[in-house]
Amino acid sequence: MMRLRNALLAASVLALPLAAQAQPVSGLYVGAGLGANLLQESDASLSRNITGPRNGTVEFNYGLAGVISLGYGYGNGVRAELEASFRGNQVDAVSGFGLPGQVRETGGVASYGLMLNALYDFDLGPGSFFTPYVGAGAGYMVHDYGDVRGTTANNAVFIDGNDGNFAYQAILGGAIPIAAVSGLAVTAEYRFMGSISPEIDARRVTSTGTTRGSAEVDNFNHSLMVGLRYAFGVTPPPPVVAPVAPAPAAAPAIARTYLVFFDFDRADLTDRARQIIGEAATNSQRVGTTRIEVSGHADRSGTPQYNQRLSERRAMAVAAELERRGVPRAAMAIQAFGESRPLVPTADGVREPQNRRVEIVLR
């Protein structure tokens, strides 16, 4: 287990140069994971119609775990997903059941089924490349015991068959988005899965004969997995359109400037913002404007890289509203300056409302 934890940590560190800005999952996504599974030591109890001592334990080696999932993110950290999973472990030791002397063991257990999960992603704020998350799930799992047995010279106990039951799980994980592919992220998870104890066909064989019945066996799994998740519809930030050179004018025109302000760390338009943009669109048509400059800005809270992208989104939001109100996109010069041109100079990390703006200049 310690080696696997170290491997997961190393994978996360190696992914750092490729990491992009973490964002909430919004819309449809698919995921897959693979790793190690520990099937916890299981207490087993034979039914009364099997002769001899009925209680024993079965221990297992580390095995394999894998999941595939289809989910939907609501853009606010909440996700829901349907998951198909598989876990497999070989028997390491069988004890108890009144088996005398040295016990030889064989067999293995496979668990597979469907789970419905609810998860929540924690937003660590601007500049974060890592998104931790927690989740819980419920569903139905089939446990298949393949020739699990403990044998001695004159006595043997066999547990062989399958049974499906209600299952539940807890999930603790984290995701690192990959900058090279929009929507792609590396994930690392710990999962605990348990179920109502399955009841499996069992029998005891002695020198006097065979008795048959069933065995009720615990089933608790601990899994560590790494995987990939791909969210559909994620697009890279829109490119900044190069400024359009102004047409020669016979006489210098008087520029008119309109300021559109935004809430902290937001790029959506308020009602007041839409009103100001509407005034700019109306006046651009009334005075025969030849060029409209749309320049996005941000305050100095957050990293310069994050603020550059935020100012781009703000500029694109204002340009889209101008276009909706009849201003041709070709008439606009769309720019983004991040935190480099504050209206009110501040120290790094200071939130300043007047610096969270887009300037519309009519020329």
N, C-alpha and C positions, 0 to 999 in steps of 0.2 A: 504493500500500500504506500509506503514511504517513497519508493522509487517512482510510482505512478504520479504521486503528488509533485515530485520534483520535475517530472517530465511535463506536466501540465504548466507548471510555473515557467519552465524554460520555453515552452511554446508561446506563452504570453509575452515573454521578454523579446523573443525573436520577431514577434509580429509588430512590435512598437514602431519600427521605421516605416511600416506600411499602413499604420493606423490613420483613420480619418476622424473628423469630428463626430462624436456620438450623437445620434438623433433618435427620438422615439419611433418605434415601428408603427407605420400607418398603412393599413391595407393588408392584402393577402401576402402570406409568406410560406415557405417550405423550409424544413430543416432535417438534418440527419446527424447522428452521433454514434461513436463507437468507443468502447473502452473495456475496463475490467469490472468484474462482478464478484462479490463475496456473498455466497449464500450462507447465512448465519447458521451455526450449529442448531440442528432441529431436534426438538423433543418429539418422540413418536410413541403412540399408544395403540397396541393391538386390540382388536375387539374381543369380547368375552368368549366367542365361539372358537377362538384359537387357544389351544392348551398351553400351559406353562406361563412363566412370567411375561407380562405384557408390555412393560415400559422399557424404553431404550433411547439412545441418541444416535444421530447420524451427523458426521462432520464432512465438510466438503473442501476441495481445493479451489483456488481462485479460477474463475472462468471468464467467459465473454459476455458482454452486454451490448446491445445495439438498439437504436430507436430511429424511426422516421416520423415526421409530423407535418401536418397541414394546419396553419393557423391564420388568425386575423388580428392585427393591431389596431387599436382605436385612436392612436396618436397622442394619448394622454398617459402612456405608461402601462395601460391595461391591455392584456392579450388573452385570447382564448384559442386553444388548439386541440385537435384530435391526433392522438399518438398511437402508433403501433410499435410494439417492443418485443425483444427476445432476450432471454438470459439463459445461460447454460453452465452447469458445474458438474464435475466428476466427484464421486464419493472418495473421501480420504480415509474415513474410519467409521466402523459400526461397533457400538458397545451396548451392554445391557441385554435385555430380552432373555436373561438367563443363559446366554451362550457361554459354555465352559471353555477354558483354555485359550489358545491363540486363535483370534478371529481373522479370517480373510474376507476382504470386502471388494465388491465390484459395483459397477453401475453408475448412473448419472441422472441429473434432473434438468429438464428444460421447461422454462416458463414463457408463455407468449400470449398476447391478447391486445385489447384496445383500452385506452384511457382517455378521458376528457379532462384537460388541464386548464386552470386559470392562473395567470402569471402577472406579475407587476414589475416593470422596469423602473429603477431609481435614476432620476436625472441628477447628475453630479454638477451640472452648471456649465457655463461657457468654458470652452477650452478642454473639456474632458474627452478622452478617447476611449473610455471604458464605461460600460453600463452594467452594474450588478443587477440581479433580479432574483425574486423568490417566487415559488408557485406551489400549488397543491393540485392533486388530481384524484379521480375516482373512476373505476371501470370494472372490467371483467378480465380475469387472467386464467388460463388453463395451465395446470402444473402436470407435467408428464414425467413420471418416475420410470426410468428404463432399466429394468432388471437390477434394482438396488437390492443388494443381499449382503448378509453376514453369515459366514459358514465356519463351522469347526468340524472335527472328525466325524461326529455322529449327530450333529444338530445344525439346522440352518433356518434363517428367517428371510423371506423374500417379500419385497414391496415393489409391485410392478403394475402400473396402470396410470390413468389420468383422471383428473377431476377439475372442473372450472368453478370459480367462486368470485365473489365481490372482492375487489382489490383497491388499495389506496396508496398514495405516494406523496412525498414532500420533495421539493426541488430547490436547490441553491446553486446559482450559476452566475456567469458573467459573459459579456459579449464585447468583442473588439471589432469595429467596422474596418474593412479593407479599402483603402483609398483608390486602389487601381480598378476596382469593380464596384460601381454604385449599387447599393443594396446588399452586398455580400459582407458577412461578418463571421469571425471565428468565435466559437463558443466553448466554454469549459464548465462542466456541471458535476455536482454530487447529487445522487438520488437515493432516497430510501423508499423501498416498496414493500408493503406487507399485504397479506390477504387473510381472509377467513381460512382456517386450517382445512386443506383438502383431505378428502377421505379416499384412500387408494386401496385397491385390491392387495391383499397380503395372505401369506400362508407360512406355516411352520412345518418343517420336515424333520422327523426324528426316526430313530431305528424302529419305532413302533407304528409309524405311519405319517400321514399328512392331514393337517387340519387347516381349513380355509376360512377367511373372514376379510377384515379390512384393517387399515391403519390410519389413524388421524395424525397428521404430521404438520408441525409448524413450518411456515415459509416466510422468511424475512430476508430481504436483499439490500445490499449496499453497493452502489455503482459509482464509478468515476469515469467520465466520458469527455472526449473532445469531439468537436464537430463543426459543421458549417450551417449557416442560415442565410437564405436569400429572400429578400423582400422585393416584391414586384412593384414596378412603377416608381422607383426611386431614381431621380435624375440629378446629375451634377448641377452645381449652381450655374445659372445662365451667364454666358459670357457678356462682358461689358462691351456695348456697342461703341465703336470709335466715333468721336465727335465729327459731326458733319460740318464741313467748311462753310462759313456764311457766304451768301451770294453778295457780290459787290453792290453797294448802295450809293446812290447819288449823294446822300447826306446821312450823317450818323443818326441812327435811331435811338430814341430814349428807351433804355431797358426797364422792364417792369419785373419785380421780383415778388414771388409768393413763397411763404414758408409753411411747410406741412410738418407737424410734429408727431412723434410716435411715443408710445409707452415703453417702459424699460424692457429691453430684450424682445421687442415685438416688431413685426413688419406688416401687421394688418392695419387697415384704415379705420379710423374713428369716423363718426358722423360729421364732426367738425372738419376733419381732414377732407372728406368727400366734398363738403361745401366749398372749401378753399380751392380744391382742384376744379370744381365746376366753374368757379369764377374765372380761374386762369384759362380754362378751355373756351369760355364765352368770349373773353377779352382777346384771346389770340385770333379769333375769327373776325372780331369787330375791327381791330386796328391793322389787320393785314400783316401779322407777324411772319417773318421769313425763317426764323429758327427758334426752337424751344429747347432750352437746356434743362435737363433733369439730373440733379446731382444729389447722390445719397451720402449721408454722414452718420456717424455713431459717436457716442461718448467714449471715455477712456476706461470704462468698466469692462473687464474681459481682455483677452489677448488681442494683439493687432490683427492676427490672421482671422480670428472669429469676427471681429468688428468689421473687417473688410467685406466678408461674406454677408454680414447683416446689413451693411450699407447698400450692397448690391441688391439684396432682396427688397429693401425699402424703395430704392429707385425703380425697380421693375414693377412694384405694386402701384406706384404713382403713375408710371408710364401706361400701365394697363388701364387704369381708370381714365386717363386723358384720352386714350384710344377709344374706350367705350363711349366717351362723350363727343366723339367726332373728330378728334385731332389725329391726323395720319401718323403712323409710326415713323414713316420716312422723314417727317418734319422734326423729329426729336433727336437730340444728342444726349444719350444716356451715359452717365458717369457715376463712379463710386469712389469715395476718398477715405472710407473707413474712419479712423479717429485722427487723421492727419491734419484736418482743417476745422478745428473747433470754433464755434461761434463765441463761446466763453472759455478761455484757457483754464485748464484745471490740471491738478496732479494726476499721475497714473492711478487708475483704479477708482476714480471719483465718478459718481453718477451725476450727470448734469442734463436736465430735461431739454434745455435749448440746443444742446449738441446732438440730440436724437432727432434728426430732421432730414427732409428733402427740400432742396431749393429748386423752384421752377422759375426760370428766367426767360422772359419774352423779349426777343430782339427783332 
